[in-house]
Amino acid sequence: MACSMKFSTTQLNPIHGFVSLGPIRPDLVKPNRVGFRVSASGEPDLSVEVNGLKLPNPFVIGSGPPGTNYTVMKRAFDEGWGAVIAKTVSLDASKVINVTPRYARLKVGGANGSAKGQIIGWQNIELISDRPLETMLKEFKQLKLEYPDRILIASIMEEYNKVAWEELIDRVEQTGIDAFEINFSCPHGMPERRMGAAVGQDCALLEEVCGWINAKATVPVWAKMTPNITDITQPAKVALNSGCEGIAAINTIMSVMGINLTTLRPEPCVEGYSTPGGYSAKAVHPIALAKVMSIAKMMKSEFSEDRSLSAIGGVESGADAAEFILLGANTVQVCTGVMMHGYPLVKKLCSELQDFMKMHNFSTIEDFRGVSLDYFTTHTDLVKRQKEAIQQRKAIRKGLQSDKDWTGDGFVKETESMVSN
């Protein structure tokens, strides 16, 4: 490989917690690396290009409260987020009625509702945007006027109605947004209207709706997948085959946060009652990694590289993001992390990701995107690999096979190779 590289085992970084468990296989590193390129700031280059969209960094505000109105989306751009996905909109916001409280948290070292401990889980029973569509459209347009070079993505969801989908797409596109993310994955609220996960869990329905959307949309379309399904690669494959340029995964996991052992009522508690909702934050990160890995392997084997993958799930550090990118993600979304740590979190994410890149001498995101994907295999293959490794180690321990193999120069080492203790 004609490039300057350094592949070595690294130590624990006491600030960011990055650890290398051993040398990286040069054959799995992207071949387009030429030396160690840095940005004008002297740091590794975090910029990415996805489906023709140019982002200053891979960190994207995930659809939800952090993208719910002009003020907060403007704040996200000002803080330096690579892109913003607005909270999901539909044609008739009057049907969307939220309740309060609508969040519940799970903390380490305490029962549900404990005031102590690190937050590792977050549940919401929040619906899509309850603001009038016309209001959201005006704000999209204003944001694109003020930030013409920044990426604004509209998240949309509609009932099972072709005309409604076409109208929504047309009206939203007129604001100048850069792409769509289609919410096929909201786990709660309005399933009777065949919205959200009700579509994402039904591949036949998904194929039909994706067909409507991609026949109308003139900007890139990402399909947001639900993890509440047996095999997430199936709907992802349907969406891509139906014309979507990218996949976003995962949305929240259906959950019951817990029961208050004093009141005996579920959380979050609304007038004494609750309903299952979407689970997010750090606790879902390993599940999200597995889902993203499965989708990435499917996309690598069956689709061209111009299709994109936006990873979501428990990202609060540069290390969390690096893991997703190592599995093949082009971008990384953050929603609950912003709700917990604020919009300035992006500076920490960028700094920590650059530290990781410098540690491995990566100069761009593409240098390490997907590098870890080929290390995943089947359990049967793991058994085979371990058997072969054990046999190889035994062969080494056996030493010489015949008296003719003895040499004068290596006599001591050859003797030691056949000692058992």
Secondary structure, 3 states (H helix, E strand, C coil): CCCCCCCCCCCCCCCCCCCCCCCCCHHHCCCCCCCCCCCCCCCCECCEEECCEEECCCEEECCCHHHCCHHHHHHHHHHCCCEEECCCECCCHHHCCCCCCCEEEEECCCCCCCCCCCEEEEEECCCCCCCCHHHHHHHHHHHHHHCCCCEEEEEECCCCCHHHHHHHHHHHHCCCCCEEEEECCCCCCCHHHCCCHHHHCCHHHHHHHHHHHHHHCCCCEEEECCCCCCCCHHHHHHHHHCCCCEEEECCCEEECCEECCCCCCEECCECCECCCEEEECHHHHHHHHHHHHHHHHHHHHHCCCCCEEEEECCCCCHHHHHHHHHCCCCEEEECHHHHHHCCCHHHHHHHHHHHHHHHCCCCEHHHCCCCCHHHCCCHHHHHHHHHHHHHHHHHHHHCCCCHHHCCCCCHHHHHHCCCCC
